[in-house]
């Protein structure tokens, strides 16, 4: 097999037992166990593929959980990082750089931000949401103790972002946690209306909920959030950490008229695909929201706005634009969705562009296939997919992926589901 083959190998998938045990032992000896035991020891990537230490090739249909927007080692991304690293690496937040200003200007452009809008760079999605959380606390001069989050949400693992995250199993070990967060049922406008009032600082919401299996909100819900927050003077904060940067076929999911319903948020948080593999997050205030939030000295980060990360981010945005990857994501979805729905055992396909949820239907005995088992069989067959929830799979491949690369996966999927 050559590196240009589009079909992953179907034999000798697993690394040798001795070799796998060696790196697993090394991992457990020196690294934190918070992620559990790693599935593979990856050593190289190119385009839509990665290779493990044994030389086995895998089609990466998760892209680092929607991070590697341009795939692995895209030349424009590599060149941008290399040139910036050879010029200026880190400067702290006492200074700025052309890369930092250039990336912020590009975000202003693609979001069509009004005057007064501002970008704050950090290092991750959870940090972007932490900054937005602090901004919410300062909104309307402070004194608004409550922030509303939506059932099914995932906003991060640091303490503020964790308080906004819906899954009780994530929050319970760290109780009592950050106070003042109220979780309301998904899609229930009446429950939201009952919860929101003049003591509400903000509503945090993802336009597409990734961690429950790629779920958009019912028609009219985002519009209701916008109307209700405006009515009481609260902020509407959109978490586009996973759904932004072309993932849904628009620059940002809320810009899609069906998903976003034409709303304009007060704050947008970004990360993942923005750096294409480099750690970067962004918290963006829209219009005059910036004038009533954080002041100089009230927030900071040592590495945020790092020239190398910003150069990578600018290369990602310019490449998506130059190569027409927004339209490409929609075209690939148009090709893929009907082929997935035609497979026995697959139900609803959710999401848009290259953020896709796959529902696994009950078998003849009424048993829903174990999504973790399906993903394990897929890995053995050379495909990296995500068992995001019971009975649901998530795909978030590089925006550069082709239908030729996807064809072997589509052909293999019926057998992966049935085992």
VOPAGU-2260 file (C-alpha; in pm, 1 decimal, decimal comma):
REM VOPAGU-2260
SITE   aa  ch    i         X         Y         Z
SITE  UNK   A    0       0,0       0,0       0,0
SITE  UNK   A    1     127,0     347,2     -87,1
SITE  UNK   A    2      54,1     669,1      99,2
SITE  UNK   A    3    -166,6     782,0    -188,6
SITE  UNK   A    4    -404,9     488,4    -159,1
SITE  UNK   A    5    -755,3     597,2     -56,0
SITE  UNK   A    6    -847,1     258,5      90,6
SITE  UNK   A    7    -729,4     173,6     442,4
SITE  UNK   A    8    -574,0    -166,9     482,9
SITE  UNK   A    9    -815,0    -443,8     582,0
SITE  UNK   A   10    -561,3    -684,1     727,4
SITE  UNK   A   11    -313,4    -659,3    1013,7
SITE  UNK   A   12    -508,3    -365,4    1154,3
SITE  UNK   A   13    -392,9    -391,6    1512,4
SITE  UNK   A   14     -43,8    -301,9    1617,6
SITE  UNK   A   15     155,4    -601,1    1740,6
SITE  UNK   A   16      60,3    -708,6    2092,2
SITE  UNK   A   17     407,8    -654,8    2233,3
SITE  UNK   A   18     450,0    -312,8    2072,9
SITE  UNK   A   19     105,2    -195,3    2181,2
SITE  UNK   A   20     163,8    -311,9    2534,9
SITE  UNK   A   21     495,5    -125,6    2544,9
SITE  UNK   A   22     356,5     215,5    2456,5
SITE  UNK   A   23      50,8     162,5    2675,3
SITE  UNK   A   24     279,6      82,6    2967,4
SITE  UNK   A   25     486,3     392,6    2888,3
SITE  UNK   A   26     171,9     605,5    2872,0
SITE  UNK   A   27      38,9     482,9    3205,6
SITE  UNK   A   28     378,9     533,8    3368,4
SITE  UNK   A   29     422,4     901,3    3277,0
SITE  UNK   A   30      85,8    1051,9    3178,8
SITE  UNK   A   31    -237,9    1133,6    3358,7
SITE  UNK   A   32    -510,2     866,9    3331,7
SITE  UNK   A   33    -793,6    1118,8    3280,9
SITE  UNK   A   34    -846,9    1014,0    2917,4
SITE  UNK   A   35    -833,5     642,4    2989,2
SITE  UNK   A   36    -613,8     410,9    2787,7
SITE  UNK   A   37    -535,5     551,0    2440,2
SITE  UNK   A   38    -657,5     345,6    2146,9
SITE  UNK   A   39    -356,3     400,2    1921,8
SITE  UNK   A   40      -5,1     538,7    1923,5
SITE  UNK   A   41     -19,4     773,8    1623,6
SITE  UNK   A   42     302,8     892,8    1465,4
SITE  UNK   A   43     214,2    1061,8    1135,2
SITE  UNK   A   44     -70,0    1223,7     943,9
SITE  UNK   A   45    -129,8    1340,0     589,1
SITE  UNK   A   46    -455,9    1476,9     450,6
SITE  UNK   A   47    -744,7    1262,4     570,8
SITE  UNK   A   48    -522,3     982,7     703,4
SITE  UNK   A   49    -309,4     900,5    1006,4
SITE  UNK   A   50     -61,9     619,1    1070,3
SITE  UNK   A   51      15,0     436,9    1392,5
SITE  UNK   A   52     353,4     323,3    1522,0
SITE  UNK   A   53     318,3      -8,2    1339,4
SITE  UNK   A   54     264,1     169,6    1006,2
SITE  UNK   A   55    -109,0      95,8     986,7
SITE  UNK   A   56    -315,6     355,5     803,1
SITE  UNK   A   57    -650,6     494,8     920,2
SITE  UNK   A   58    -906,7     720,8     756,5
SITE  UNK   A   59    -964,6     996,9    1011,9
SITE  UNK   A   60   -1336,6    1075,4    1018,5
SITE  UNK   A   61   -1314,4    1268,9    1344,9
SITE  UNK   A   62   -1027,5    1510,7    1264,5
SITE  UNK   A   63    -921,2    1551,8    1624,7
SITE  UNK   A   64   -1285,6    1615,4    1722,9
SITE  UNK   A   65   -1354,9    1876,2    1452,5
SITE  UNK   A   66   -1013,1    2039,7    1495,3
SITE  UNK   A   67    -809,7    1949,1    1185,9
SITE  UNK   A   68   -1019,0    2151,3     943,2
SITE  UNK   A   69    -759,5    2121,5     665,3
SITE  UNK   A   70    -671,5    1763,4     748,9
SITE  UNK   A   71    -327,6    1661,7     866,2
SITE  UNK   A   72     -15,3    1857,3     770,6
SITE  UNK   A   73    -178,8    2070,9     502,9
SITE  UNK   A   74     103,4    2255,4     320,7
SITE  UNK   A   75     -45,8    2602,7     378,3
SITE  UNK   A   76     -81,7    2533,0     750,1
SITE  UNK   A   77     266,7    2381,8     783,8
SITE  UNK   A   78     425,3    2669,1     591,3
SITE  UNK   A   79     247,5    2933,4     799,9
SITE  UNK   A   80     361,2    2775,1    1126,7
SITE  UNK   A   81     715,5    2716,8    1002,8
SITE  UNK   A   82     761,4    3069,7     872,2
SITE  UNK   A   83     615,8    3225,9    1186,0
SITE  UNK   A   84     823,4    3006,8    1418,6
SITE  UNK   A   85    1134,9    3110,3    1229,6
SITE  UNK   A   86    1039,7    3476,6    1269,0
SITE  UNK   A   87     872,1    3524,6    1606,5
SITE  UNK   A   88     742,7    3259,7    1843,6
SITE  UNK   A   89     605,4    3402,8    2167,7
SITE  UNK   A   90     578,9    3763,9    2283,5
SITE  UNK   A   91     335,4    3764,4    2583,3
SITE  UNK   A   92      29,8    3985,2    2605,4
SITE  UNK   A   93     236,0    4300,3    2662,7
SITE  UNK   A   94     270,8    4319,6    2284,3
SITE  UNK   A   95      86,8    4235,2    1965,1
SITE  UNK   A   96     197,5    4095,5    1628,3
SITE  UNK   A   97      91,3    4112,5    1262,8
SITE  UNK   A   98     -37,6    3754,9    1288,3
SITE  UNK   A   99    -262,0    3840,5    1583,1
SITE  UNK   A  100    -403,3    4152,5    1419,6
SITE  UNK   A  101    -441,1    3975,8    1084,7
SITE  UNK   A  102    -639,8    3687,2    1230,4
SITE  UNK   A  103    -864,4    3922,0    1426,9
SITE  UNK   A  104    -927,1    4129,8    1115,4
SITE  UNK   A  105   -1018,3    3815,4     920,3
SITE  UNK   A  106   -1266,5    3709,5    1190,0
SITE  UNK   A  107   -1423,5    4055,9    1179,7
SITE  UNK   A  108   -1456,4    4016,7     802,5
SITE  UNK   A  109   -1613,7    3671,7     787,4
SITE  UNK   A  110   -1851,5    3749,1    1073,2
SITE  UNK   A  111   -1932,3    4090,2     922,0
SITE  UNK   A  112   -1895,6    4240,8    1268,3
SITE  UNK   A  113   -2023,6    4591,3    1339,1
SITE  UNK   A  114   -1803,7    4869,0    1474,1
SITE  UNK   A  115   -1710,9    4823,3    1837,7
SITE  UNK   A  116   -1677,9    4444,5    1811,9
SITE  UNK   A  117   -1364,0    4287,8    1957,0
SITE  UNK   A  118   -1173,3    3957,4    1961,2
SITE  UNK   A  119   -1003,8    3810,7    2268,9
SITE  UNK   A  120    -769,9    3520,7    2191,1
SITE  UNK   A  121    -711,6    3234,7    2434,0
SITE  UNK   A  122    -590,8    2875,7    2398,1
SITE  UNK   A  123    -896,6    2648,7    2387,1
SITE  UNK   A  124   -1273,4    2627,7    2373,9
SITE  UNK   A  125   -1317,6    2597,6    2745,9
SITE  UNK   A  126   -1103,7    2908,9    2796,3
SITE  UNK   A  127   -1308,3    3096,7    2537,6
SITE  UNK   A  128   -1620,0    3005,5    2734,3
SITE  UNK   A  129   -1456,4    3100,7    3064,9
SITE  UNK   A  130   -1392,5    3448,4    2924,7
SITE  UNK   A  131   -1754,2    3471,3    2809,3
SITE  UNK   A  132   -1869,2    3353,3    3153,8
SITE  UNK   A  133   -1672,9    3637,0    3316,1
SITE  UNK   A  134   -1816,1    3883,0    3064,4
SITE  UNK   A  135   -2165,6    3764,8    3156,3
SITE  UNK   A  136   -2092,7    3825,7    3522,8
SITE  UNK   A  137   -1994,8    4182,8    3433,4
SITE  UNK   A  138   -2288,1    4246,0    3197,5
SITE  UNK   A  139   -2525,6    4528,3    3284,2
SITE  UNK   A  140   -2281,8    4645,2    3549,4
SITE  UNK   A  141   -2290,8    4318,2    3743,1
SITE  UNK   A  142   -2560,1    4224,6    3992,3
SITE  UNK   A  143   -2723,3    3961,9    3772,1
SITE  UNK   A  144   -2646,0    3631,2    3946,1
SITE  UNK   A  145   -2795,4    3376,1    3704,8
SITE  UNK   A  146   -2678,3    3226,9    3376,2
SITE  UNK   A  147   -2895,2    2986,7    3177,5
SITE  UNK   A  148   -2762,9    2680,9    2992,3
SITE  UNK   A  149   -2946,9    2419,7    2787,1
SITE  UNK   A  150   -2995,0    2050,5    2861,7
SITE  UNK   A  151   -2757,6    1849,2    2643,2
SITE  UNK   A  152   -2497,4    2125,6    2630,4
SITE  UNK   A  153   -2122,2    2077,0    2649,3
SITE  UNK   A  154   -1915,9    2392,0    2707,5
SITE  UNK   A  155   -1593,1    2256,0    2858,4
SITE  UNK   A  156   -1428,3    2103,8    3166,7
SITE  UNK   A  157   -1286,0    2401,6    3358,9
SITE  UNK   A  158   -1499,3    2512,0    3651,1
SITE  UNK   A  159   -1705,8    2786,4    3487,4
SITE  UNK   A  160   -1751,0    2600,9    3159,3
SITE  UNK   A  161   -1821,8    2281,8    3353,9
SITE  UNK   A  162   -2105,1    2452,1    3540,9
SITE  UNK   A  163   -2261,4    2527,7    3200,5
SITE  UNK   A  164   -2218,5    2168,2    3081,9
SITE  UNK   A  165   -2534,2    1962,2    3119,5
SITE  UNK   A  166   -2401,2    1615,2    3199,0
SITE  UNK   A  167   -2432,1    1558,2    3573,4
SITE  UNK   A  168   -2162,0    1290,7    3570,3
SITE  UNK   A  169   -1910,0    1556,1    3461,0
SITE  UNK   A  170   -2013,9    1805,2    3729,7
SITE  UNK   A  171   -2087,0    1585,2    4033,7
SITE  UNK   A  172   -1725,2    1499,1    4130,8
SITE  UNK   A  173   -1644,6    1870,6    4159,1
SITE  UNK   A  174   -1950,1    1990,9    4350,7
SITE  UNK   A  175   -2050,2    2244,1    4465,4
SITE  UNK   A  176   -1906,5    2401,9    4152,3
SITE  UNK   A  177   -1967,8    2755,2    4027,5
SITE  UNK   A  178   -2304,9    2881,1    4150,6
SITE  UNK   A  179   -2576,1    3060,4    3958,6
SITE  UNK   A  180   -2616,5    2837,8    3651,5
SITE  UNK   A  181   -2969,4    2722,7    3568,1
SITE  UNK   A  182   -3018,6    2437,0    3320,3
SITE  UNK   A  183   -3341,7    2440,3    3120,5
SITE  UNK   A  184   -3490,9    2156,5    2911,5
SITE  UNK   A  185   -3381,8    2129,9    2550,1
SITE  UNK   A  186   -3613,9    2292,0    2299,1
SITE  UNK   A  187   -3871,3    2407,6    2554,8
SITE  UNK   A  188   -3946,2    2775,3    2493,9
SITE  UNK   A  189   -4195,8    2790,7    2781,7
SITE  UNK   A  190   -3936,3    2659,0    3027,4
SITE  UNK   A  191   -3684,8    2913,0    2900,2
SITE  UNK   A  192   -3938,0    3193,9    2932,4
SITE  UNK   A  193   -4015,7    3086,7    3289,0
SITE  UNK   A  194   -3645,2    3081,1    3382,0
SITE  UNK   A  195   -3530,9    3408,6    3227,2
SITE  UNK   A  196   -3580,9    3740,9    3404,3
SITE  UNK   A  197   -3405,3    4062,7    3506,8
SITE  UNK   A  198   -3166,9    3860,0    3725,9
SITE  UNK   A  199   -3041,4    3665,5    3422,2
SITE  UNK   A  200   -2699,1    3769,6    3297,7
SITE  UNK   A  201   -2687,2    3549,6    2987,6
SITE  UNK   A  202   -2807,2    3243,3    2801,8
SITE  UNK   A  203   -2526,6    3014,9    2679,9
SITE  UNK   A  204   -2623,9    2801,1    2382,2
SITE  UNK   A  205   -2462,2    2594,3    2106,6
SITE  UNK   A  206   -2634,1    2632,3    1769,7
SITE  UNK   A  207   -2555,7    2262,8    1719,6
SITE  UNK   A  208   -2514,6    2037,2    2023,8
SITE  UNK   A  209   -2229,2    1803,6    1940,7
SITE  UNK   A  210   -2194,4    1585,5    2249,4
SITE  UNK   A  211   -2549,5    1446,3    2240,7
SITE  UNK   A  212   -2512,4    1321,4    1886,1
SITE  UNK   A  213   -2516,6    1635,6    1668,7
SITE  UNK   A  214   -2850,1    1799,0    1746,3
SITE  UNK   A  215   -2987,5    2128,6    1619,5
SITE  UNK   A  216   -3261,9    2314,2    1804,7
SITE  UNK   A  217   -3631,5    2307,2    1708,1
SITE  UNK   A  218   -3741,9    2570,1    1458,9
SITE  UNK   A  219   -3786,7    2904,4    1627,7
SITE  UNK   A  220   -3587,4    2823,0    1940,7
SITE  UNK   A  221   -3281,6    3038,2    1871,1
SITE  UNK   A  222   -3513,3    3320,7    1769,5
SITE  UNK   A  223   -3693,9    3284,2    2102,7
SITE  UNK   A  224   -3362,3    3294,0    2291,2
SITE  UNK   A  225   -3267,6    3614,5    2111,1
SITE  UNK   A  226   -3604,6    3779,1    2176,1
SITE  UNK   A  227   -3618,3    3680,4    2543,7
SITE  UNK   A  228   -3259,5    3784,8    2620,7
SITE  UNK   A  229   -3316,1    4119,0    2450,1
SITE  UNK   A  230   -3638,3    4170,3    2643,7
SITE  UNK   A  231   -3469,8    4134,0    2985,4
SITE  UNK   A  232   -3133,3    4284,7    2890,4
SITE  UNK   A  233   -2937,6    3959,1    2909,9
SITE  UNK   A  234   -2660,7    3843,7    2676,8
SITE  UNK   A  235   -2704,9    3572,7    2414,9
SITE  UNK   A  236   -2376,7    3379,6    2402,2
SITE  UNK   A  237   -2325,9    3137,4    2113,9
SITE  UNK   A  238   -2076,1    2855,4    2164,0
SITE  UNK   A  239   -1947,0    2783,2    1812,8
SITE  UNK   A  240   -1640,5    2597,7    1939,0
SITE  UNK   A  241   -1731,0    2282,6    1746,1
SITE  UNK   A  242   -1975,0    2413,1    1484,7
SITE  UNK   A  243   -1771,1    2710,1    1362,4
SITE  UNK   A  244   -1496,9    2755,2    1101,0
SITE  UNK   A  245   -1681,6    2596,8     807,3
SITE  UNK   A  246   -1783,2    2279,2     986,8
SITE  UNK   A  247   -2150,5    2305,9     882,1
SITE  UNK   A  248   -2086,4    2452,0     536,4
SITE  UNK   A  249   -2113,1    2811,2     659,0
SITE  UNK   A  250   -1834,3    2998,4     834,0
SITE  UNK   A  251   -2043,4    2969,7    1149,2
SITE  UNK   A  252   -2349,8    2756,5    1208,5
SITE  UNK   A  253   -2560,6    3052,1    1318,1
SITE  UNK   A  254   -2497,7    3214,5     978,6
SITE  UNK   A  255   -2692,1    2933,4     814,8
SITE  UNK   A  256   -3048,3    3067,9     776,5
SITE  UNK   A  257   -3209,3    2739,7     882,6
SITE  UNK   A  258   -2988,7    2682,9    1186,6
SITE  UNK   A  259   -2937,1    3042,6    1297,6
SITE  UNK   A  260   -3269,4    3188,6    1184,7
SITE  UNK   A  261   -3102,3    3523,5    1119,9
SITE  UNK   A  262   -3017,3    3594,7    1484,3
SITE  UNK   A  263   -2722,2    3809,8    1592,6
SITE  UNK   A  264   -2563,6    3705,1    1925,4
SITE  UNK   A  265   -2385,7    3930,3    2172,9
SITE  UNK   A  266   -2084,3    3701,2    2218,0
SITE  UNK   A  267   -1945,0    3415,4    2007,3
SITE  UNK   A  268   -1690,1    3163,1    2132,1
SITE  UNK   A  269   -1458,0    2971,5    1898,7
SITE  UNK   A  270   -1175,3    2717,9    1908,7
SITE  UNK   A  271   -1119,0    2371,6    1753,2
SITE  UNK   A  272   -1111,3    2428,2    1375,8
SITE  UNK   A  273    -983,9    2784,5    1412,7
SITE  UNK   A  274    -626,1    2666,7    1465,7
SITE  UNK   A  275    -645,6    2363,4    1239,7
SITE  UNK   A  276    -447,2    2168,9    1499,4
SITE  UNK   A  277    -275,8    2450,6    1689,4
SITE  UNK   A  278    -428,0    2540,0    2027,9
SITE  UNK   A  279    -627,3    2862,6    2001,8
SITE  UNK   A  280    -962,0    2992,1    2122,6
SITE  UNK   A  281   -1145,9    3318,3    2068,6
SITE  UNK   A  282   -1417,8    3510,3    2250,4
SITE  UNK   A  283   -1579,3    3766,5    2022,2
SITE  UNK   A  284   -1801,6    4048,8    2143,8
SITE  UNK   A  285   -2047,6    4178,7    1886,3
SITE  UNK   A  286   -2099,8    4552,8    1857,0
SITE  UNK   A  287   -2157,3    4755,0    2171,9
SITE  UNK   A  288   -2157,4    4440,7    2387,3
SITE  UNK   A  289   -1784,2    4508,0    2418,2
SITE  UNK   A  290   -1836,9    4842,7    2590,7
SITE  UNK   A  291   -2010,0    4695,6    2896,4
SITE  UNK   A  292   -1797,8    4387,4    2958,0
SITE  UNK   A  293   -1436,4    4329,5    3060,0
SITE  UNK   A  294   -1205,7    4623,5    3118,1
SITE  UNK   A  295    -826,4    4633,7    3104,9
SITE  UNK   A  296    -679,2    4411,1    3373,9
SITE  UNK   A  297    -994,9    4206,5    3439,8
SITE  UNK   A  298    -890,0    3906,5    3231,1
SITE  UNK   A  299    -577,4    3772,6    3066,9
SITE  UNK   A  300    -375,3    3480,9    2935,0
SITE  UNK   A  301      -3,8    3433,5    2883,7
SITE  UNK   A  302     -24,1    3237,6    2559,8
SITE  UNK   A  303    -343,2    3380,7    2409,1
SITE  UNK   A  304    -279,8    3545,5    2072,8
SITE  UNK   A  305      49,6    3361,4    2033,4
SITE  UNK   A  306     192,8    3453,6    1689,6
SITE  UNK   A  307     235,4    3090,4    1581,0
SITE  UNK   A  308    -119,9    2991,4    1672,7
SITE  UNK   A  309    -256,4    3305,5    1505,7
SITE  UNK   A  310     -54,4    3241,4    1189,8
SITE  UNK   A  311    -198,4    2890,2    1179,8
SITE  UNK   A  312    -550,9    3026,8    1226,1
SITE  UNK   A  313    -510,1    3279,7     948,0
SITE  UNK   A  314    -379,8    3006,5     715,2
SITE  UNK   A  315    -686,8    2794,3     797,1
SITE  UNK   A  316    -933,0    3073,9     717,7
SITE  UNK   A  317    -754,4    3181,3     400,6
SITE  UNK   A  318    -731,7    2822,7     273,9
SITE  UNK   A  319   -1099,4    2750,7     342,0
SITE  UNK   A  320   -1184,3    3063,1     144,9
SITE  UNK   A  321    -937,2    3009,9    -140,2
SITE  UNK   A  322   -1021,9    2642,3    -190,2
SITE  UNK   A  323   -1400,0    2681,9    -162,2
SITE  UNK   A  324   -1424,1    2442,0     131,4
SITE  UNK   A  325   -1757,3    2579,4     257,7
SITE  UNK   A  326   -1932,1    2469,2     -61,4
SITE  UNK   A  327   -1725,4    2152,3     -64,0
SITE  UNK   A  328   -1851,9    2057,2     282,6
SITE  UNK   A  329   -2211,4    2095,6     164,3
SITE  UNK   A  330   -2143,3    1902,1    -156,7
SITE  UNK   A  331   -1985,5    1612,7      33,5
SITE  UNK   A  332   -2281,8    1607,5     271,1
SITE  UNK   A  333   -2519,1    1595,1     -26,9
SITE  UNK   A  334   -2327,6    1291,1    -153,3
SITE  UNK   A  335   -2289,8    1119,0     183,1
SITE  UNK   A  336   -2628,6    1160,4     350,3
SITE  UNK   A  337   -2840,0     962,2     103,1
SITE  UNK   A  338   -2583,5     683,6     101,0
SITE  UNK   A  339   -2591,4     661,6     479,3
SITE  UNK   A  340   -2971,6     665,3     500,2
SITE  UNK   A  341   -2986,8     383,5     244,6
SITE  UNK   A  342   -2799,6     149,3     481,2
SITE  UNK   A  343   -3010,7     -96,0     680,6
SITE  UNK   A  344   -2982,9     -21,4    1049,5
SITE  UNK   A  345   -2932,5     354,3    1010,1
SITE  UNK   A  346   -3208,9     598,6    1099,2
SITE  UNK   A  347   -3192,3     975,2    1117,7
SITE  UNK   A  348   -2889,1    1161,9     988,2
SITE  UNK   A  349   -2846,8    1491,8    1172,3
SITE  UNK   A  350   -2624,9    1793,6    1136,7
SITE  UNK   A  351   -2506,3    1971,9     828,3
SITE  UNK   A  352   -2194,6    2000,3     618,1
SITE  UNK   A  353   -1924,0    1785,2     774,7
SITE  UNK   A  354   -2066,7    1770,7    1126,4
SITE  UNK   A  355   -2283,9    1459,9    1104,5
SITE  UNK   A  356   -2474,9    1247,6    1354,3
SITE  UNK   A  357   -2580,7     891,7    1266,9
SITE  UNK   A  358   -2865,1     719,0    1449,7
SITE  UNK   A  359   -2834,6     341,6    1489,1
SITE  UNK   A  360   -3172,4     165,4    1474,1
SITE  UNK   A  361   -3279,0    -135,5    1683,6
SITE  UNK   A  362   -3215,3    -474,1    1524,0
SITE  UNK   A  363   -3473,6    -748,1    1469,9
SITE  UNK   A  364   -3455,9    -832,4    1841,8
SITE  UNK   A  365   -3516,0    -470,7    1939,3
SITE  UNK   A  366   -3156,8    -414,7    2050,5
SITE  UNK   A  367   -2987,8     -88,7    1956,4
SITE  UNK   A  368   -2630,9    -154,3    1838,4
SITE  UNK   A  369   -2364,1     -51,3    2086,1
SITE  UNK   A  370   -2206,9     257,1    1929,2
SITE  UNK   A  371   -1879,3     192,3    2114,8
SITE  UNK   A  372   -1861,2    -158,5    1969,6
SITE  UNK   A  373   -1933,1     -21,7    1621,3
SITE  UNK   A  374   -1654,6     233,8    1661,8
SITE  UNK   A  375   -1414,6     -35,4    1783,4
SITE  UNK   A  376   -1489,8    -250,8    1479,3
SITE  UNK   A  377   -1443,3      55,4    1259,5
SITE  UNK   A  378   -1102,2     120,1    1411,8
SITE  UNK   A  379   -1001,8    -239,6    1343,8
SITE  UNK   A  380   -1111,9    -185,5     984,3
SITE  UNK   A  381    -912,3     137,1     950,8
SITE  UNK   A  382   -1171,9     407,3    1018,8
SITE  UNK   A  383   -1168,9     655,5    1308,1
SITE  UNK   A  384   -1525,1     746,3    1409,3
SITE  UNK   A  385   -1678,2     866,8    1734,4
SITE  UNK   A  386   -1939,7     681,9    1943,8
SITE  UNK   A  387   -2066,6    1014,0    2074,5
SITE  UNK   A  388   -2373,3     878,9    2257,1
SITE  UNK   A  389   -2554,4     547,4    2303,7
SITE  UNK   A  390   -2688,6     445,1    1965,9
SITE  UNK   A  391   -2530,8     743,9    1789,9
SITE  UNK   A  392   -2212,0     799,9    1593,5
SITE  UNK   A  393   -2048,2    1132,7    1510,4
SITE  UNK   A  394   -1847,2    1215,6    1200,1
SITE  UNK   A  395   -1643,6    1536,8    1178,0
SITE  UNK   A  396   -1381,7    1468,4     909,7
SITE  UNK   A  397   -1146,7    1724,6     757,8
SITE  UNK   A  398   -1321,4    1979,7     536,8
SITE  UNK   A  399   -1087,1    1862,6     262,4
SITE  UNK   A  400   -1210,5    1503,0     258,6
SITE  UNK   A  401   -1325,8    1363,2     -76,4
SITE  UNK   A  402   -1605,3    1129,4    -176,1
SITE  UNK   A  403   -1342,8     885,4    -304,4
SITE  UNK   A  404   -1192,3     872,8      43,4
SITE  UNK   A  405   -1535,4     825,4     202,4
SITE  UNK   A  406   -1647,7     547,0     -32,3
SITE  UNK   A  407   -1464,3     261,4     146,8
SITE  UNK   A  408   -1618,3     368,1     476,7
SITE  UNK   A  409   -1969,8     379,3     334,3
SITE  UNK   A  410   -1918,0      34,2     183,2
SITE  UNK   A  411   -1784,6    -107,0     510,3
SITE  UNK   A  412   -2042,8      52,2     742,5
SITE  UNK   A  413   -2321,4    -209,7     709,7
SITE  UNK   A  414   -2084,6    -480,5     830,4
SITE  UNK   A  415   -1947,1    -259,9    1106,5
SITE  UNK   A  416   -2297,9    -207,1    1243,2
SITE  UNK   A  417   -2398,9    -571,8    1240,6
SITE  UNK   A  418   -2061,6    -701,3    1351,2
